Amino acid sequence: MTTPKPFSYYDLLEAFARPGCAICNLLLRDAERFLDSLLYEYVTDPDTNRAVRAGRGFCNAHSWQLTQYRGGVLGIAILFDAALDEVITVSDQTQAARAPLSRLRSNGSPLSRALEPTGPCLACEVMAKSEHDYTETLGRYIDDEALETAYGQSEGLCLPHFRQALRETAQQERLAAIQVGHWRRLKGELEEFIRKNDFNFADEAMGAEGDSWLRTIARMSGERGVFGRRNT
């Protein structure tokens, strides 16, 4: 009996058909779905409340992403009311302002330490789990013809996710052969972009290489909004 493939396998097949790093784009999708569900279903859930308090809210990227849900303003207010209440409570309990200045300078600020998050950003936590699932699935099924073909016809992974996928597979040479091929093609486009920006060739029309500099940033650093506090 054939073991059914995980949903992440089919997610990757679809994502490789779209521009950009497939794993980055899937993580952005997963974060959006999670935040949407959180705002409309879980803002009054006790476990959610405790997690938001522990995380002192959300990381910068996901805090601002929440503001895109205009219909979820009340939910945002409820979540951040819990976070604000927590930092006020912690501040009152530590009474750091009463500590002598000499103590603050020699031992650091007790209040600063107390205000550090004691738990992760909820959305970052979801993304970290999804990230592992996707990289592990790619590494496990890279010898699958459909997935290998989809990867080969894609724009490739960003460097951070390629490194992670390498750690998740015994087929490192196979994975690397495809990825390096993507890099070589991108380098060719980037160098053509540089050449056409030379005044000697300014009369040549810019083609697909016109946005190669942006795509190179994405391939080296990841798609915008994917990597934040969870990776520091």
JOCORQUI-V594888 format. One record per residue. N is the residue number from 1. OMEGA is omega in radians with two decimals (NA if undefined). D_CENTER is the distance of its C-alpha to the mean C-alpha in whole Angstrom. Layout:
BEGIN
n,omega,d_center
N,OMEGA,D_CENTER
N,OMEGA,D_CENTER
END
This chain:
BEGIN
n,omega,d_center
1,-3.12,36
2,3.11,33
3,-3.13,30
4,3.13,28
5,-3.14,24
6,3.10,21
7,-3.13,19
8,3.09,16
9,-3.12,19
10,3.04,20
11,3.13,16
12,3.12,16
13,-3.14,19
14,-3.07,18
15,3.12,15
16,3.14,17
17,-3.11,19
18,3.14,17
19,3.05,16
20,3.09,13
21,-3.08,11
22,-3.09,12
23,3.06,9
24,-3.08,6
25,3.08,9
26,3.12,9
27,3.09,6
28,3.09,7
29,-3.11,10
30,3.12,10
31,3.13,8
32,3.12,11
33,-3.13,14
34,-3.11,13
35,3.10,14
36,3.12,17
37,-3.13,18
38,-3.07,18
39,-3.02,20
40,-3.09,22
41,-2.92,23
42,-3.06,22
43,3.14,23
44,3.12,26
45,-3.09,25
46,3.13,26
47,3.08,23
48,3.13,21
49,-3.13,23
50,-3.12,23
51,3.12,19
52,3.08,19
53,-3.12,22
54,-3.13,21
55,-3.06,17
56,-3.09,19
57,3.14,17
58,3.05,14
59,-3.09,11
60,-3.07,12
61,-3.08,9
62,3.03,10
63,-3.12,14
64,3.07,14
65,3.11,12
66,-3.08,15
67,3.11,18
68,-3.13,17
69,-3.03,19
70,3.12,22
71,-3.10,24
72,-3.07,22
73,-3.14,24
74,3.11,26
75,3.10,23
76,-3.14,21
77,-3.13,24
78,-3.14,25
79,-3.08,22
80,2.99,22
81,3.10,26
82,3.14,25
83,-3.14,23
84,3.10,25
85,-3.12,28
86,-3.10,26
87,3.06,26
88,3.13,30
89,3.12,31
90,-3.14,30
91,3.13,31
92,-3.08,34
93,-3.10,35
94,3.12,34
95,-3.08,36
96,-3.09,35
97,-3.12,37
98,-3.11,40
99,3.10,39
100,-3.11,42
101,-3.13,40
102,3.13,41
103,3.13,39
104,-3.10,36
105,-3.07,36
106,-3.04,37
107,-3.07,35
108,-3.09,32
109,3.06,31
110,-3.14,32
111,3.12,30
112,3.13,27
113,-3.10,26
114,-3.11,27
115,3.06,24
116,3.09,22
117,3.06,19
118,3.10,21
119,-3.09,18
120,2.91,14
121,-3.08,12
122,-3.12,13
123,3.09,10
124,3.13,7
125,3.10,10
126,-3.12,10
127,-3.13,6
128,3.11,8
129,3.12,11
130,-3.13,10
131,3.11,8
132,-3.13,12
133,-3.09,13
134,-3.12,12
135,3.11,13
136,3.13,16
137,3.11,17
138,-3.14,17
139,-3.10,19
140,-3.01,21
141,-3.09,22
142,3.09,22
143,3.03,26
144,-3.01,26
145,-3.10,28
146,-3.11,26
147,3.11,22
148,3.12,23
149,3.14,25
150,3.11,22
151,-3.13,20
152,-3.13,23
153,-3.13,23
154,3.06,19
155,3.14,18
156,3.13,16
157,2.95,13
158,-3.09,11
159,3.13,13
160,-3.12,10
161,3.04,10
162,3.10,14
163,-3.12,14
164,3.11,13
165,3.10,15
166,3.13,18
167,-3.05,18
168,-3.03,18
169,2.98,21
170,-3.11,25
171,-3.04,25
172,-3.12,23
173,-3.14,26
174,3.14,25
175,-3.09,21
176,-3.12,22
177,3.14,25
178,-3.07,23
179,3.14,20
180,3.05,22
181,3.07,24
182,-3.13,21
183,-3.13,21
184,3.12,25
185,3.13,25
186,3.12,22
187,3.10,24
188,3.11,28
189,-3.13,26
190,3.13,25
191,3.06,28
192,3.07,30
193,3.13,28
194,-3.13,30
195,-3.09,33
196,3.06,33
197,2.99,33
198,-3.06,36
199,3.13,39
200,-3.11,41
201,-3.05,39
202,-3.11,38
203,3.12,40
204,-3.13,38
205,3.10,35
206,3.14,31
207,-3.10,30
208,-3.13,27
209,-3.05,26
210,3.13,26
211,-3.10,22
212,3.12,22
213,3.08,21
214,3.14,18
215,3.10,17
216,3.06,17
217,-3.12,15
218,-3.12,12
219,-3.14,13
220,-2.99,14
221,-3.05,11
222,3.12,8
223,-3.10,8
224,3.03,8
225,-3.08,6
226,-3.06,3
227,-3.12,4
228,-3.03,7
229,-3.07,9
230,-3.10,8
231,-3.11,9
232,NA,12
END
